[in-house]
Amino acid sequence: MTNANLPGDDEELKLSPSETIAHNSAMRLSGSAKGRRSTQRALASIVLGFELFVVFLGGMTVFGLGAVQPRELGIYGGLALCLLIIIALGTMRTKLGIWIGWGVHLAMFLAGFILPMFVIVAVIFTALWVYCMITGARMDRQAAARFGQAPA
């Protein structure tokens, strides 16, 4: 029996509209529009995108709990970290974006001094980040070897 006779082989993977938007955004941020496709950078941009929402809500939590005085510093600190994440996303096509991403995770751990629950969030997102860095780099090396190219 050949592969052509297996059921479902001629079917193409169909993405939902929201999956298509997320995929296209991640690929655009990772530099695939210029022909270079980096799985590591695409995964990193996804992690930072989710982290952006959590950091914003964390800043609002610091404000709501009055963990710092004046209370508005919670909002300003959260927005500053959100801005850093946006800068990392904007520079994700270069190595600078990856380094800024590491800085974001360091800042998340430092935010644990203000609100201890941030440490748990930082551990979770840093674990995701490390996993994406290792797995994405491995996938990029495998793709480069498969297609005979230099890694992106």
C-alpha positions as semicolon CSV with decimal commas, in nm:
position;residue;x (nm);y (nm);z (nm)
1;M;0,000;0,000;0,000
2;T;0,149;0,336;-0,098
3;N;0,097;0,667;0,071
4;A;-0,137;0,771;-0,209
5;N;-0,382;0,504;-0,098
6;L;-0,401;0,615;0,265
7;P;-0,721;0,795;0,360
8;G;-0,687;1,166;0,424
9;D;-0,353;1,211;0,245
10;D;-0,501;1,437;-0,020
11;E;-0,664;1,663;0,238
12;E;-0,494;1,992;0,313
13;L;-0,480;2,129;0,666
14;K;-0,745;2,399;0,706
15;L;-0,698;2,675;0,962
16;S;-0,982;2,870;1,116
17;P;-0,985;3,246;1,051
18;S;-0,845;3,323;1,396
19;E;-0,571;3,059;1,356
20;T;-0,482;3,204;1,017
21;I;-0,451;3,555;1,162
22;A;-0,234;3,432;1,450
23;H;-0,014;3,226;1,216
24;N;0,032;3,511;0,968
25;S;0,112;3,760;1,245
26;A;0,370;3,530;1,404
27;M;0,531;3,459;1,068
28;R;0,540;3,830;0,979
29;L;0,706;3,914;1,312
30;S;0,959;3,635;1,270
31;G;1,074;3,773;0,934
32;S;0,921;3,522;0,693
33;A;0,807;3,805;0,464
34;K;1,173;3,850;0,367
35;G;1,219;3,482;0,289
36;R;1,379;3,393;0,622
37;R;1,152;3,187;0,839
38;S;1,251;3,141;1,201
39;T;1,042;2,909;1,413
40;Q;1,228;3,027;1,723
41;R;1,132;3,389;1,663
42;A;0,774;3,298;1,573
43;L;0,734;3,105;1,898
44;A;0,901;3,386;2,093
45;S;0,658;3,641;1,951
46;I;0,363;3,423;2,052
47;V;0,489;3,394;2,411
48;L;0,551;3,770;2,433
49;G;0,209;3,841;2,284
50;F;0,037;3,644;2,558
51;E;0,267;3,793;2,816
52;L;0,165;4,143;2,706
53;F;-0,191;4,088;2,827
54;V;-0,082;3,931;3,155
55;V;0,163;4,213;3,229
56;F;-0,104;4,477;3,162
57;L;-0,348;4,302;3,394
58;G;-0,069;4,263;3,651
59;G;-0,007;4,638;3,646
60;M;-0,377;4,697;3,700
61;T;-0,365;4,452;3,993
62;V;-0,075;4,640;4,154
63;F;-0,277;4,961;4,116
64;G;-0,595;4,802;4,254
65;L;-0,424;4,652;4,556
66;G;-0,230;4,966;4,629
67;A;0,092;4,763;4,651
68;V;0,301;5,076;4,579
69;Q;0,255;5,438;4,679
70;P;0,140;5,638;4,492
71;R;-0,095;5,381;4,347
72;E;-0,054;5,512;3,991
73;L;0,299;5,372;3,984
74;G;0,142;5,028;3,935
75;I;-0,021;5,142;3,613
76;Y;0,290;5,326;3,494
77;G;0,516;5,031;3,574
78;G;0,281;4,789;3,397
79;L;0,262;5,015;3,093
80;A;0,642;5,054;3,088
81;L;0,683;4,676;3,086
82;C;0,414;4,651;2,817
83;L;0,607;4,904;2,609
84;L;0,922;4,695;2,652
85;I;0,733;4,389;2,528
86;I;0,604;4,582;2,227
87;I;0,959;4,694;2,146
88;A;1,073;4,330;2,173
89;L;0,796;4,226;1,936
90;G;0,888;4,501;1,693
91;T;1,253;4,396;1,686
92;M;1,188;4,022;1,684
93;R;1,335;3,991;1,333
94;T;1,677;4,059;1,483
95;K;1,871;3,912;1,773
96;L;1,792;4,230;1,965
97;G;1,430;4,118;2,000
98;I;1,539;3,794;2,163
99;W;1,768;3,980;2,407
100;I;1,494;4,228;2,495
101;G;1,266;3,928;2,555
102;W;1,516;3,794;2,808
103;G;1,515;4,138;2,971
104;V;1,136;4,130;2,992
105;H;1,153;3,804;3,183
106;L;1,414;3,943;3,419
107;A;1,188;4,244;3,481
108;M;0,901;4,007;3,555
109;F;1,107;3,842;3,828
110;L;1,200;4,184;3,967
111;A;0,830;4,275;3,977
112;G;0,798;3,992;4,229
113;F;0,944;4,230;4,490
114;I;0,636;4,450;4,445
115;L;0,376;4,175;4,414
116;P;0,500;3,824;4,509
117;M;0,248;3,654;4,277
118;F;0,448;3,796;3,985
119;V;0,716;3,539;4,062
120;I;0,476;3,257;3,975
121;V;0,379;3,431;3,651
122;A;0,747;3,497;3,575
123;V;0,838;3,132;3,632
124;I;0,561;3,012;3,400
125;F;0,641;3,255;3,119
126;T;1,016;3,210;3,155
127;A;0,973;2,833;3,130
128;L;0,768;2,883;2,814
129;W;1,031;3,124;2,681
130;V;1,320;2,882;2,746
131;Y;1,126;2,597;2,588
132;C;1,056;2,809;2,279
133;M;1,420;2,919;2,255
134;I;1,553;2,563;2,273
135;T;1,286;2,391;2,063
136;G;1,263;2,672;1,807
137;A;1,641;2,678;1,755
138;R;1,644;2,300;1,713
139;M;1,360;2,316;1,460
140;D;1,540;2,595;1,270
141;R;1,860;2,385;1,255
142;Q;1,666;2,080;1,133
143;A;1,489;2,285;0,865
144;A;1,820;2,437;0,753
145;A;1,979;2,093;0,729
146;R;1,679;1,956;0,541
147;F;1,679;2,235;0,285
148;G;2,057;2,285;0,274
149;Q;2,053;2,643;0,398
150;A;2,228;2,837;0,668
151;P;2,011;2,870;0,983
152;A;1,812;3,195;1,004
